[in-house]
Amino acid sequence: MVEISEKVWDVFRCPSCPTPLEQVPEGARCTGCKTLYPYTDEGSLDLRPQRSKRYELSFEVGAATTSLARLDFKPLRRKANPEVDFSDMPVPRHLNPEILSHIPRATPHGCLMLDLGCGTGIHQETGERAGYEWVGIDYDKLGAPLYGDAHALPFADRSFDFIFSIAVLEHIRYPFVMMREAHRVLKPGGMFIGTVAFGEPFHENSYYHHTHLATVNSLEHGGFDIQAVAPSRDWPVLRAQAAMGLFPEMPNLLARLIVAPVQLLHRLWWRVAGLVSDKATEQARVCNTTGSFTFIASRSRA
């Protein structure tokens, strides 16, 4: 069975009630509704809701999007003084130096980090290097220590100091609900860093690929303060489509070589267009043709 610390057991809540969970030999049992959340055959703790749940949201139609005026939507800049040094350890290739430089150091050491949509746990070492106790949850990925639903996170309010969510938001059926849930379980002052698909092809039941405006809208509705929404310069739409859609099962290097001439022509044409239109800027090119966006946000201390 997966090892779960007492600190994590203390923040578990029934995803339906929500009431504290108690540890039992079969898994976890809600102290309120008495629902049993069992261990899977692989030893993961299954905290997915066992019945449907109504989630009420409201929208203020006509209200301004307050973050747009101060966001530049440029590729993410590397933080001048990163809090954590990852230079001497292997990290997943999708975590570029820019993203890594924005990961906050755990304060205090050992506080909780939620890896939302953790897959097989490839970010665990990264989180632990930053000083966190890593808590990984996924909906159904074999190898995840916890199974759960991002629409009904099985944790108490204000449980986590940091939330990491890489390439997950596009797979969420109701992204506004996920954002509200992420905000609910994050502590005031906590950071939320993630990525979301934009120009990637449909994959693994992806629902809503987000533009930069949609990313801002989802985060703002969740209640987050947004520091950056940044297009990926290293993952343009042509490369994403070639790797994930146009040439299934083709070696990645070969797929990149096939689209490289079109990518070069595309960049040259935008430069030419920039001579006659002030809208054809390099910033617009990257933002309009990226495969994904990175977002950095936080929960207000107020």
ABEGO torsion letter per residue (X at the ends): XBBBBAAAAAABBBAAOBBBBBBBAAEBBBAAAGBBBBBBAAGBBBABBABBBBBBBBBBBGBBBAAAAABAGBBBBBBABBABBAAABBBBAABBAAAAAABBBBOBBGBBBBBBGAEAGAAAAAAAAAGBBBBBBBAABBGBABBBBAABBABBBGABABBBBBGAAAABABAAAAAAAAAAABBBGBBBBBBBBAABBBBGGBABBBBAAAAAAAAAAAGBBBABBBBBAABBAAAAAAAAAABBGBBAAAAAAAAAAAAAAAAAAAAAAAAABAABBAAAAAAAABABBBBBBBBBAX
